[in-house]
Amino acid sequence: MNDIIVGIDLGTTNSAIGVVDSGFPILLADEEGKRIMPSAVWLNEDGMVEIGRKALRRRALDGGRVITSVKRLVGRDLDPADRENLLGKSAEEISALILGELKRVAEWRLGHAVHKAVITVPAYFHDGQRQATKRAGEMAGLEVVRIINEPTAAALSYGLDQLGDRSRVAVYDLGGGTFDLSILEMQEGVFQVLATHGDTQLGGDDLDRTMASAMARRAGIELEQLNQQERSRWLMEAERVKCSLSQRDDETFVLPFYEREKSFSALLTQAQWNEWMQPWIARTIACCHKALNDARLLPNEVDAVVLVGGSTRIPAVRAAVEACFGKVADVSQHPDEAIALGATIQAGMLSGAMKQMVLLDITPLSLGIETLGGLMNVLIPRNTTIPCKAGEMFTNAVAGQKAMRIRVLQGEREMARDNWELGQVDVPFAPAPKGQARIGVQFRLDENGILEVLARDVATGIDQVLVIEHSAVDVSDAKVEQMVSESVEHAFSDMAERVWTEAKLKAEELLPAVEAALAIGHEWLSAEERQSIDASVAAVKAALLQTEARVLKQAVQKLDQATEALAAKIVEQAMERAIEQQLMN
């Protein structure tokens, strides 16, 4: 329990906390069932504190004592107005209160203490801001094991680490209080930030302020001249209308009793709102171009564009980003949860909890054993998801045989010699007539690519175990591609050889059996039947010299048909003798 590490998105507007549970990253919900917690703190003069939604509910009556968007102030020198808004606290202390509440929710959900965390920050946060964030975590009782960049976390949550080597990703993050555009390159499993540009004073809060200021002017007042509580009411309504206009063509801005008996109401269309937003959106697109220029990339050289942050729900924002990069943006993840989910994945990796990840590996090539005639007998086919296991029963091919060699192979060819040998194990057993010994073989491939081969003598129950490490991961991509390519190239000749080998084994088994049957029951055959069998035997022997699979298969089939009656008679006679023996006893 002490090694658990939580992932935290300490956001300007909203925050969230998550943990990896049974190999899956999940965000933890509070008592109201909400996974997202507003980054808001209410402090009264007596020292009482409320955090999250409870704090926001205080805005209507006590907005002057509700602190929001503290992330904008972390690690910065504050002016007098900012200090006043923090009500005598530091930005780190307010952040610590938010982190402490997230910690409480996690401990309540998990049922045990939480001591370690990964916390995200914007990619452009300087060292002072990062250190301040870390101190806030420590003040909340958390050991901050890592501070990671928000775009990296977002890329992890979108699964962009699976795009392949040399993939480039643009993460457009427009949150409540900050904006950044980061271009990342994936190399050898690690994200490297190639370039980033952003603005710590640009986000959804600024859009709220733009709308609230414009509406206040229509009412004949200046937003900045209002006290904090009155200003808070205008901003709350602006936020509601902004969210509504992301889904509707128009919305009514309503503020009852904003000044004594005066109320305000005005219709705002999405077209008008888009016009007001254009200067802000243009600033974000300018950052995109600067980041592309710094990374020395053209927009079409970016493999994927992902949108993060609640403000990216605005249709005009999405349209501008897609026009900038010339491709459809990836919006498959919840914009408010993506960063927290990525932080949780990173935390799970650090703690080791992601060893049982939902991103399961596969075996790149088939696994099997060599059987009689030098054939490859596949037990686990190529592209099987691991962990997995498969087994089959085998028998001795020679009378009096004392052991069976299990030769483990990997590859896609039909003949054992054309595949790679991974190892071998000998299984001893008591000498027995041909086909009487029973050896069970089981392959078990675990999530780490370790193959365990178990061979069991059914008669004694004694096991022989061969462990082959990294059988599914040590094969290079080039070798895998070469093996698959060769299996396609030689598919017809390989299959022809396999069919020939199987037919040859059948013929070599059938010929002595027919000879033995003739010795036992030759007197039961008519001259015509004997002639047919002799001709069929000659045809099989001749086909064995031609190395033509189709001809040999047909000859074996005819010999089978010619000896059916004789075989049935021998079985019938054997049963009669067995019955007579039982009656005599």
BELKANOR-V707508 format. One record per backbone hydrogen bond with DSSP energy under -1.0 kcal/mol. CO is the residue of the C=O (numbers start at 0). NH is the residue of the N-H. E is the energy in kcal/mol with one decimal. If there is no record, write none. Layout:
BEGIN
co=CO nh=NH e=E
co=CO nh=NH e=E
END
This chain:
BEGIN
co=0 nh=3 e=-1.4
co=5 nh=117 e=-2.6
co=6 nh=17 e=-2.4
co=7 nh=119 e=-1.9
co=8 nh=10 e=-1.3
co=8 nh=15 e=-1.5
co=12 nh=38 e=-3.0
co=14 nh=36 e=-3.0
co=15 nh=8 e=-2.3
co=16 nh=27 e=-2.6
co=17 nh=6 e=-2.3
co=18 nh=25 e=-2.4
co=20 nh=23 e=-1.8
co=23 nh=20 e=-3.1
co=25 nh=18 e=-2.4
co=29 nh=32 e=-2.1
co=33 nh=29 e=-2.2
co=36 nh=14 e=-3.0
co=37 nh=39 e=-2.1
co=39 nh=51 e=-2.6
co=40 nh=66 e=-3.6
co=41 nh=49 e=-1.9
co=43 nh=46 e=-2.0
co=47 nh=43 e=-1.9
co=49 nh=41 e=-3.2
co=51 nh=55 e=-1.9
co=52 nh=56 e=-1.9
co=54 nh=57 e=-1.4
co=55 nh=58 e=-1.7
co=57 nh=61 e=-3.4
co=58 nh=62 e=-1.1
co=61 nh=64 e=-1.9
co=62 nh=65 e=-1.5
co=64 nh=42 e=-2.1
co=66 nh=40 e=-2.2
co=68 nh=71 e=-1.3
co=69 nh=72 e=-2.0
co=72 nh=75 e=-1.6
co=78 nh=82 e=-2.1
co=79 nh=83 e=-2.2
co=80 nh=84 e=-2.1
co=81 nh=85 e=-1.3
co=82 nh=87 e=-1.1
co=83 nh=86 e=-1.6
co=85 nh=88 e=-1.6
co=89 nh=93 e=-2.1
co=90 nh=94 e=-2.4
co=91 nh=95 e=-2.4
co=92 nh=96 e=-1.7
co=93 nh=97 e=-1.8
co=94 nh=98 e=-2.7
co=95 nh=99 e=-2.6
co=96 nh=100 e=-1.7
co=97 nh=101 e=-2.0
co=98 nh=102 e=-2.5
co=99 nh=103 e=-2.1
co=100 nh=104 e=-2.3
co=101 nh=105 e=-2.3
co=102 nh=106 e=-2.5
co=103 nh=107 e=-2.4
co=104 nh=108 e=-2.5
co=105 nh=109 e=-3.0
co=106 nh=110 e=-2.0
co=114 nh=142 e=-3.7
co=115 nh=5 e=-2.1
co=116 nh=144 e=-1.7
co=117 nh=7 e=-3.0
co=118 nh=147 e=-1.8
co=120 nh=149 e=-2.7
co=121 nh=124 e=-1.7
co=125 nh=129 e=-2.2
co=126 nh=130 e=-2.9
co=127 nh=131 e=-2.0
co=128 nh=132 e=-2.0
co=129 nh=133 e=-2.2
co=130 nh=134 e=-2.6
co=131 nh=135 e=-2.2
co=132 nh=136 e=-1.9
co=133 nh=137 e=-2.1
co=134 nh=138 e=-2.6
co=135 nh=139 e=-1.2
co=136 nh=141 e=-2.3
co=137 nh=140 e=-1.6
co=142 nh=116 e=-2.4
co=142 nh=144 e=-1.2
co=145 nh=118 e=-2.0
co=147 nh=120 e=-2.1
co=148 nh=152 e=-2.1
co=149 nh=153 e=-2.8
co=150 nh=154 e=-2.4
co=151 nh=155 e=-2.1
co=152 nh=156 e=-2.2
co=153 nh=157 e=-1.9
co=154 nh=159 e=-2.6
co=155 nh=158 e=-1.3
co=158 nh=161 e=-1.7
co=159 nh=162 e=-1.3
co=163 nh=166 e=-1.2
co=166 nh=185 e=-3.0
co=167 nh=302 e=-1.7
co=167 nh=303 e=-1.2
co=168 nh=183 e=-3.2
co=169 nh=305 e=-2.5
co=170 nh=181 e=-2.0
co=171 nh=307 e=-2.7
co=172 nh=179 e=-1.9
co=173 nh=310 e=-1.2
co=174 nh=203 e=-2.9
co=175 nh=204 e=-4.2
co=177 nh=174 e=-2.2
co=178 nh=198 e=-2.7
co=179 nh=172 e=-2.6
co=180 nh=196 e=-2.0
co=181 nh=170 e=-3.0
co=182 nh=193 e=-2.7
co=182 nh=194 e=-1.3
co=183 nh=168 e=-2.7
co=184 nh=191 e=-2.4
co=185 nh=165 e=-2.5
co=186 nh=189 e=-1.7
co=189 nh=186 e=-2.5
co=191 nh=184 e=-2.6
co=194 nh=182 e=-2.7
co=196 nh=180 e=-3.2
co=198 nh=178 e=-2.0
co=198 nh=201 e=-1.1
co=202 nh=206 e=-1.4
co=203 nh=207 e=-2.4
co=204 nh=208 e=-2.2
co=205 nh=209 e=-2.1
co=206 nh=210 e=-2.2
co=207 nh=211 e=-3.0
co=208 nh=212 e=-2.5
co=209 nh=213 e=-1.9
co=210 nh=214 e=-2.5
co=211 nh=215 e=-2.5
co=212 nh=216 e=-2.1
co=213 nh=217 e=-1.5
co=214 nh=218 e=-1.3
co=215 nh=220 e=-2.5
co=216 nh=219 e=-1.3
co=221 nh=224 e=-1.3
co=222 nh=225 e=-1.6
co=226 nh=230 e=-2.8
co=227 nh=231 e=-1.9
co=228 nh=232 e=-1.1
co=229 nh=233 e=-1.3
co=230 nh=234 e=-2.1
co=231 nh=235 e=-2.2
co=232 nh=236 e=-1.9
co=233 nh=237 e=-2.1
co=234 nh=238 e=-2.2
co=235 nh=239 e=-1.8
co=236 nh=240 e=-2.4
co=237 nh=241 e=-2.7
co=238 nh=242 e=-2.1
co=239 nh=243 e=-2.0
co=240 nh=244 e=-2.5
co=243 nh=246 e=-1.9
co=243 nh=247 e=-1.5
co=248 nh=269 e=-3.5
co=250 nh=267 e=-2.9
co=252 nh=265 e=-2.0
co=254 nh=263 e=-2.2
co=258 nh=261 e=-2.7
co=261 nh=257 e=-1.2
co=261 nh=258 e=-1.2
co=263 nh=254 e=-3.0
co=265 nh=252 e=-3.5
co=267 nh=250 e=-2.2
co=268 nh=272 e=-2.3
co=269 nh=273 e=-2.7
co=270 nh=274 e=-1.7
co=271 nh=275 e=-1.9
co=272 nh=276 e=-2.0
co=273 nh=277 e=-1.3
co=276 nh=280 e=-2.5
co=277 nh=281 e=-2.9
co=278 nh=282 e=-1.4
co=279 nh=283 e=-1.4
co=280 nh=284 e=-2.1
co=281 nh=285 e=-2.2
co=282 nh=286 e=-1.5
co=283 nh=287 e=-1.7
co=284 nh=288 e=-2.2
co=285 nh=289 e=-2.1
co=286 nh=290 e=-2.5
co=287 nh=291 e=-2.5
co=288 nh=292 e=-2.4
co=289 nh=293 e=-2.5
co=290 nh=294 e=-2.2
co=291 nh=296 e=-2.5
co=297 nh=300 e=-2.2
co=298 nh=301 e=-1.5
co=303 nh=169 e=-2.7
co=304 nh=329 e=-3.5
co=305 nh=171 e=-2.6
co=307 nh=173 e=-2.2
co=308 nh=311 e=-1.9
co=309 nh=312 e=-1.6
co=310 nh=313 e=-1.4
co=313 nh=317 e=-1.9
co=314 nh=318 e=-2.5
co=315 nh=319 e=-1.8
co=316 nh=320 e=-2.2
co=317 nh=321 e=-2.5
co=318 nh=322 e=-1.9
co=319 nh=323 e=-1.9
co=320 nh=324 e=-2.2
co=321 nh=325 e=-1.6
co=329 nh=306 e=-1.6
co=333 nh=336 e=-1.4
co=333 nh=337 e=-1.8
co=334 nh=308 e=-2.1
co=336 nh=340 e=-2.6
co=337 nh=341 e=-2.3
co=338 nh=342 e=-2.5
co=339 nh=343 e=-2.0
co=340 nh=344 e=-2.2
co=341 nh=345 e=-2.5
co=342 nh=346 e=-2.4
co=343 nh=347 e=-2.5
co=344 nh=348 e=-2.1
co=345 nh=349 e=-2.1
co=346 nh=350 e=-2.2
co=347 nh=351 e=-1.2
co=347 nh=352 e=-1.0
co=347 nh=353 e=-1.5
co=351 nh=354 e=-1.3
co=357 nh=359 e=-1.5
co=360 nh=385 e=-2.4
co=362 nh=382 e=-3.0
co=365 nh=410 e=-2.1
co=366 nh=378 e=-2.7
co=366 nh=379 e=-2.4
co=367 nh=408 e=-3.4
co=368 nh=376 e=-3.0
co=370 nh=373 e=-1.5
co=373 nh=415 e=-2.6
co=374 nh=370 e=-2.3
co=376 nh=368 e=-2.0
co=379 nh=366 e=-2.8
co=380 nh=383 e=-1.2
co=383 nh=362 e=-1.9
co=387 nh=444 e=-2.8
co=389 nh=442 e=-3.4
co=391 nh=440 e=-2.7
co=393 nh=438 e=-3.1
co=395 nh=434 e=-1.8
co=397 nh=400 e=-1.6
co=401 nh=428 e=-2.8
co=403 nh=426 e=-2.9
co=405 nh=424 e=-2.0
co=406 nh=369 e=-1.5
co=407 nh=421 e=-2.8
co=407 nh=422 e=-1.0
co=408 nh=367 e=-2.3
co=409 nh=419 e=-2.8
co=413 nh=375 e=-2.5
co=414 nh=417 e=-1.5
co=415 nh=418 e=-1.8
co=419 nh=409 e=-2.3
co=422 nh=407 e=-2.8
co=424 nh=405 e=-3.3
co=426 nh=403 e=-2.1
co=431 nh=399 e=-2.5
co=432 nh=435 e=-2.1
co=437 nh=457 e=-2.3
co=438 nh=393 e=-2.8
co=439 nh=455 e=-2.9
co=440 nh=391 e=-2.2
co=441 nh=453 e=-2.7
co=442 nh=389 e=-2.2
co=443 nh=451 e=-2.7
co=444 nh=387 e=-2.3
co=445 nh=448 e=-2.0
co=448 nh=470 e=-1.1
co=448 nh=471 e=-1.4
co=449 nh=445 e=-2.1
co=450 nh=467 e=-3.8
co=451 nh=443 e=-2.2
co=452 nh=465 e=-2.7
co=453 nh=441 e=-2.8
co=454 nh=463 e=-2.5
co=455 nh=439 e=-2.5
co=456 nh=460 e=-3.3
co=461 nh=456 e=-2.2
co=463 nh=454 e=-2.9
co=465 nh=452 e=-3.4
co=467 nh=450 e=-2.8
co=469 nh=473 e=-2.0
co=475 nh=479 e=-2.4
co=476 nh=480 e=-2.8
co=477 nh=481 e=-2.2
co=478 nh=482 e=-2.7
co=479 nh=483 e=-2.7
co=480 nh=484 e=-2.6
co=481 nh=485 e=-2.6
co=482 nh=486 e=-2.1
co=483 nh=487 e=-1.7
co=484 nh=488 e=-2.6
co=485 nh=489 e=-2.5
co=487 nh=490 e=-1.2
co=489 nh=493 e=-3.3
co=490 nh=494 e=-2.4
co=491 nh=495 e=-2.4
co=492 nh=496 e=-2.2
co=493 nh=497 e=-2.3
co=494 nh=498 e=-2.8
co=495 nh=499 e=-2.4
co=496 nh=500 e=-2.7
co=497 nh=501 e=-2.7
co=498 nh=502 e=-2.4
co=499 nh=503 e=-2.8
co=500 nh=504 e=-2.6
co=501 nh=505 e=-2.1
co=502 nh=506 e=-2.6
co=503 nh=507 e=-3.0
co=504 nh=508 e=-1.4
co=505 nh=509 e=-2.2
co=506 nh=510 e=-2.7
co=509 nh=513 e=-2.5
co=510 nh=514 e=-2.2
co=511 nh=515 e=-2.3
co=512 nh=516 e=-2.0
co=513 nh=517 e=-2.5
co=514 nh=518 e=-1.7
co=515 nh=519 e=-1.4
co=516 nh=520 e=-2.9
co=517 nh=521 e=-1.1
co=520 nh=523 e=-1.2
co=521 nh=524 e=-1.3
co=525 nh=529 e=-2.7
co=526 nh=530 e=-2.1
co=527 nh=531 e=-2.0
co=528 nh=532 e=-2.3
co=529 nh=533 e=-2.6
co=530 nh=534 e=-2.2
co=531 nh=535 e=-2.1
co=532 nh=536 e=-2.6
co=533 nh=537 e=-2.2
co=534 nh=538 e=-2.0
co=535 nh=539 e=-2.1
co=536 nh=540 e=-2.4
co=537 nh=541 e=-2.2
co=538 nh=542 e=-2.3
co=539 nh=543 e=-1.9
co=547 nh=551 e=-2.4
co=548 nh=552 e=-2.8
co=549 nh=553 e=-2.0
co=550 nh=554 e=-2.1
co=551 nh=555 e=-2.7
co=552 nh=556 e=-2.2
co=553 nh=557 e=-2.1
co=554 nh=558 e=-2.2
co=555 nh=559 e=-2.3
co=556 nh=560 e=-2.0
co=557 nh=561 e=-2.5
co=558 nh=562 e=-1.4
co=562 nh=566 e=-2.6
co=563 nh=567 e=-2.4
co=564 nh=568 e=-2.2
co=565 nh=569 e=-2.3
co=566 nh=570 e=-2.1
co=567 nh=571 e=-2.4
co=568 nh=572 e=-2.6
co=569 nh=573 e=-2.1
co=570 nh=574 e=-2.2
co=571 nh=575 e=-2.1
co=572 nh=576 e=-2.2
co=573 nh=577 e=-1.9
co=574 nh=578 e=-2.2
co=575 nh=579 e=-2.5
co=576 nh=580 e=-2.2
co=577 nh=581 e=-1.8
co=578 nh=582 e=-2.3
co=579 nh=583 e=-2.2
co=580 nh=584 e=-1.6
END
